[in-house]
């Protein structure tokens, strides 16, 4: 994986070679160098490591996707802003299975950096809603779920949204418990001393 600046330098250099080949009447070589420059420009905007991690994630291969993402040592230097958003989005998807607090930070960072596809943004907000609901922040979960539903224009997350709404209803029907602040039978103070 090349740094994003190196990709631009390579694109400019191959474009220069293409111009040189055209001046030398080597049209075929010039076209080849233009195509090569286009590949470097494409890889500047669509990072190859993130694409490979997405492919692994699509196959439900979490360790394989994590292995690809671990190849990116410094996301700020190697990736554009949108690519950094997807880097943290993918990290959040993988971490959400084990550490919700870390996943929440990663999803918020991904949303802050920006995700270009609305379905990915909806998925990130839906995951944040699930995390907020699990931490008893029902109001925040409702807001995030509403935003996720608005972003999901093609109803790709319909099943997950329905499940989340059912979980919210169940959470709303459970009796509220008080921790440490309630009164006990003796003297009006709770807790042991």
C-alpha positions in Angstrom: 0.0 0.0 0.0 1.3 3.4 -1.0 0.9 6.7 0.8 -1.7 8.9 -0.9 1.0 11.5 -1.9 3.1 8.7 -3.6 0.0 7.7 -5.6 -0.4 11.2 -6.9 3.3 11.5 -7.7 3.1 8.3 -9.6 0.0 9.4 -11.5 1.7 12.7 -12.5 4.9 10.9 -13.5 3.1 8.4 -15.7 1.0 11.1 -17.2 4.3 12.9 -18.1 5.6 9.7 -19.6 2.4 9.5 -21.7 2.9 13.0 -23.0 6.5 12.2 -23.8 5.5 9.0 -25.7 2.9 11.0 -27.7 5.6 13.5 -28.7 7.8 10.7 -29.8 4.9 9.3 -32.0 4.5 6.2 -29.8 0.7 6.4 -29.5 0.2 2.9 -28.1 2.7 3.5 -25.3 1.1 6.9 -24.6 -2.3 5.4 -24.2 -0.9 2.6 -22.0 0.7 5.3 -19.7 -2.6 7.3 -19.6 -4.4 4.1 -18.4 -1.7 3.5 -15.8 -2.0 7.1 -14.6 -5.8 6.6 -14.4 -5.3 3.5 -12.2 -3.1 5.5 -9.8 -5.8 8.2 -9.6 -8.5 5.6 -9.0 -6.4 4.1 -6.2 -6.0 7.6 -4.7 -9.8 7.9 -4.4 -10.6 4.2 -3.7 -8.1 2.6 -1.4 -7.2 -0.9 -2.4 -6.8 -2.1 1.2 -10.2 -0.9 2.2 -11.8 -2.5 -0.9 -10.1 -5.9 0.0 -11.3 -5.5 3.6 -14.9 -4.9 2.4 -14.7 -8.0 0.2 -13.5 -10.1 3.3 -16.3 -8.6 5.4 -18.9 -9.5 2.8 -17.8 -13.1 3.2 -18.2 -12.8 7.0 -14.4 -13.3 7.3 -13.8 -10.9 10.2 -10.2 -12.0 10.9 -9.3 -11.7 7.3 -10.8 -8.2 7.1 -9.0 -7.2 10.3 -5.7 -8.5 8.8 -6.2 -6.2 5.8 -7.1 -3.2 7.9 -4.0 -3.8 10.1 -1.9 -3.1 7.0 -2.9 0.5 7.3 -0.5 1.8 10.0 -1.4 5.5 9.8 -4.9 6.2 8.4 -4.3 10.0 8.4 -1.3 9.8 6.1 -2.4 6.9 3.8 -6.0 7.7 3.3 -8.2 10.6 2.2 -10.9 11.9 4.5 -13.7 9.7 3.2 -11.4 6.7 3.2 -10.6 7.4 6.8 -14.3 7.4 7.5 -14.7 3.9 5.9 -11.6 2.7 7.8 -13.1 3.6 11.1 -16.5 2.3 10.0 -15.0 -1.1 9.2 -13.1 -1.1 12.5 -16.3 -0.3 14.3 -18.2 -3.1 12.6 -15.5 -5.6 13.7 -15.1 -4.2 17.3 -18.9 -4.0 17.9 -18.9 -7.8 18.5 -16.6 -7.5 21.5 -16.3 -3.9 22.8 -19.3 -1.6 22.5 -17.7 1.5 24.0 -14.8 1.3 21.5 -17.2 0.6 18.6 -19.3 3.7 19.6 -16.2 5.9 19.4 -15.2 4.4 16.0 -18.7 4.8 14.5 -18.9 8.4 15.7 -15.5 9.1 14.2 -16.5 7.5 10.9 -19.7 9.6 10.8 -17.7 12.7 11.6 -15.2 12.1 8.8 -18.0 11.2 6.4 -19.3 8.2 4.6 -20.2 8.6 0.9 -23.0 6.1 0.7 -26.2 6.7 2.5 -26.7 3.0 3.2 -23.3 2.9 5.0 -24.2 6.0 7.0 -27.6 4.4 7.9 -25.8 1.2 9.0 -23.4 3.2 11.2 -26.3 5.1 12.8 -28.3 1.9 13.3 -25.3 0.4 15.1 -25.0 3.5 17.3 -28.7 3.2 18.1 -28.2 -0.4 19.2 -25.2 0.6 21.4 -27.2 3.5 22.9 -30.1 1.2 23.6 -27.9 -1.3 25.3 -26.5 1.5 27.5 -30.0 2.6 28.5 -30.0 5.8 26.5 -33.4 5.3 24.9 -33.9 8.8 23.7 -30.6 8.9 21.8 -31.4 5.5 20.4 -34.7 6.7 19.1 -33.2 9.7 17.4 -30.4 7.6 15.8 -32.9 5.0 14.6 -35.1 7.7 13.1 -32.1 9.1 11.2 -31.1 5.6 10.0 -34.6 5.0 8.7 -34.5 8.3 6.8 -31.2 7.5 5.2 -32.3 4.0 4.2 -34.2 5.0 1.0 -34.1 1.5 -0.6 -35.2 -0.3 2.6 -32.0 -2.4 2.7 -31.9 -2.3 6.5 -35.7 -2.9 6.9 -35.3 -6.1 9.0 -32.7 -4.7 11.3 -34.8 -1.5 11.9 -37.8 -3.6 12.7 -35.8 -5.7 15.2 -34.4 -2.5 16.8 -37.9 -1.1 17.1 -39.1 -4.3 18.8 -36.1 -4.2 21.2 -37.0 -0.5 22.0 -40.6 -1.5 22.8 -39.4 -4.3 25.0 -37.0 -2.0 26.8 -39.9 0.5 27.3 -42.1 -2.1 28.9 -39.6 -3.3 31.4 -40.0 -1.8 34.9 -37.4 0.8 35.8 -34.9 -0.1 38.4 -33.1 2.2 40.8 -29.5 1.5 41.6 -28.1 2.7 44.9 -30.5 5.6 45.4 -33.6 3.8 46.6 -34.8 3.6 50.2 -34.4 0.5 52.2 -36.4 -0.6 55.2 -34.0 0.9 57.8 -33.5 4.5 58.3 -34.2 5.6 54.7 -30.6 5.0 53.5 -29.8 2.5 50.7 -26.8 0.3 50.4 -24.5 -1.4 52.9 -21.9 0.2 55.0 
